[in-house]
Amino acid sequence: MALLNNMKDSSSSSNPDPDFLPIGYRFSPSPAQFVKLFLCNWILSRQLPLNHIKYIKYLFQLDADQVPKGQSKYICEDEAFYFTEINPNEMLSIRTTKNGYWETNGEEEEVIHGNNIVGFKTIWNFFWGRAPNGEISHWRIEEYRLHPSVIPADELSNSMMEKIGRCVACKIKNVEKEEEAYRFSMMETQTESDEMLESSESDYDENIGGN
């Protein structure tokens, strides 16, 4: 279960850990929260609501297995959240690493909050080997960029625009594990549904037999 709407409660003075989350909750911000509450504040050098996002200067220069995961007890072991910077030479659909490359189809998805566009999301898949003949892995990065309109007008200088273009927030995850978890969840839901149906049919038969 994700928790971000009650962050003030989770970091109250009753718990000495400012990044504390209640039992059963994990750090999993929505795209809009990731952009507005974390990326925007990071770019503006403001305090973050929670400190579960680490910084790696050039994340896309690393192979998927070189990126640390599970850096917080509130984050799944097969995923991680990072702030990073985009090297001007990486502004392509392929970003090369030592043993592979990150590749995107170039499509951007708008991140919407209310009726406003607050950012953009791009998917990058990791391949082992060299393009275009690499072998796709189970690792994927969701890259989020900030829309300039989110920044207060009095702070939107040329240097700030450059920073917005250079600084992004990323979520790396193992999509195979995510799919396995989804299939398991669906199996549990189906089992519970079957058990409820069997119980209802049994009650119905007993009621019919008693009349």
N, C-alpha and C positions, 0 to 999 in steps of 0.2 A: 504494500500500500504506500502510495507516495504522500509526502507531506510538505506543503509549502504554504498553504493558506493559513496555517496556524503557527508560522515560524516564531512569532512573538511569544506565544505560549511556550513553545519548545525551548526557548532560550531565556526563560524567565530567571529571576534571581534565586528561585528555589533550587536550581541546579547550577553548580559551579562551572559546568562545561557549556560555553556559549554556542557550541555546535551540536548540542544534545538533541536527539529526536526520540520521541516516546517509543516504547517497545512495540514492534510490529510495523513500524514505519521505516521507509528508506528514502534516501535522497534521489529523487527522480523528477526533476522539474519539467514542466511542459515546455514546448518550444517558445511560447510567448514569455514565460517566466525566465527561461534560460537567457533570452535576449534582453528583456527589460530590467530584470532584477539583478542579473549577474554581469553579462557582457557590457551593458551600458555603464553600470557603476564602476566596473574595472577600467574601462576606457577613460572615464572621468576621474579615476584615482580616488574613488569614494569607498567607504567601508562596505563590505558585502554582507548580506543578511546571514549567510552561513559560509564557512570556509572549507567546503568540500571539493573545491575546484583548484587543481594545481596548475603551475605554469611551466611549460617547456617552450623554449624560444622558437625552435623550428621543428615542430612535431612531425611534419610531413617528410623530414629527412630520415626518419626512423622506420625500420621494418616493423611490421605489426607485432612481432614477438619481442621487440625491444621496448615497446611502450608499457610502462608499469600499469597494472590494473589492480582493482580492489584495494585502492589506497586508503579507503575509509571503511569502517565497520558498518557504515550506513549505505554503502554502495555494493552492488552485486560484484562477485569476484571476477566475472568475465566482462566487466565494463569499467569505464573510467571517464572522468570529465576533465578537460584541460582548456586553459587559455593558451593561445600560441600566436605567433606572428607569421605572416606570409612573406617569404622571400620574393622580391620582384621577379626573379627568374622562375618562380613556381606558378606564375599566373597562366597556367596551361591546363589542358585536360588530363595531362599525365605529369606526376611528380615522382621523380626517380629517387630510389634509396640504394643502399649498398647491395642488397640481394633481391630487390624487386621494385615495385612501383605502385603508387596510388593512382587510380584512374576514375574519372567521372564522365558521365555522358554530357556534362555541361548544362544540364537543366537545373534551373533554380525554382524552388517552391517558396512562395511568399509566406511569411509568418505574420499572422493576423492577430491583433488584440482589439476587441471591440469592432469598430469599423475601420481601423487604421492598420496600415502595413508598418510593422515595427522592425522587420528584418527579413533575411533570406536564408534558406536552407539548401545546401548542396550535399549530395551523397557521394562518398569516395569509397571504392572497393580496393582491397589490397591484393596484388598479384605477385606470385613468386616468379623470378626469371626476368626476362627482358621483353619489353613491348615490341611488337603486338602479340607475341606468342607466349605470354606468361600464363601461369596456372592460377586461377582465382582461388583465394583463401576464404575462410569463414569470417574474416575480420572486415568491419565496415566503420567508416567515420562519418558522422553527421556534422557538417561544418556550418556554423551560424555566423552570419554577418549582420551588423547593425544598420538600420536605415537612418540616414542623417537627421531625419525629422524628429527622432526621439531625443536628440541632444538639444538642450536649451539654446535658443537663438543667440544669446549673448556669449555663448561659449563656442559657437560654430565658426572657428577661425580656419585659415588655410592649414595650419599645422594639425588642427583637430580633424579636418577632413582626411588628411594623410594618415592619421592614426586610425580612423574608422576603416579605411581601406586596407590597412596593414594588420589590424588586430581582430582575431576571430575567437569564437568559443567552439569547442569540439566535444563530441561524445563518441568514444570508440566502444564497440561492442562486438561480441561473438554472435553472429546471426544464427549459427547452427544451434547454439545453446538456447537462444531466444525462441527458435522454432520448436525445439524439444520441450521447453517449458510451456509453450502455448498448446502443443499437442497433449501434454500431460494434463494441463488445466482443462482442456476440452474433454478428455477421457474421464476426469473426475466429475465434471459437470454432467456428462452423459450417464455415468454410473449412478449419481445421486438422482437424476431424473428417472432412470429405470427403476430404482428402489422405491421412489415415491409412487410411480405408476403401479408397481406390483403391490405396494401396500394399499393403495386406493382400490385396486381390483379385488384384493382379498377382503377388505372391509365391505365392499359392495356385495360380494358373493355371500358373506356372512349375513348381511342384512336381508338379502333376497331369500336366503335359506331359512331365516328365522320368521319370515312372514307367511 
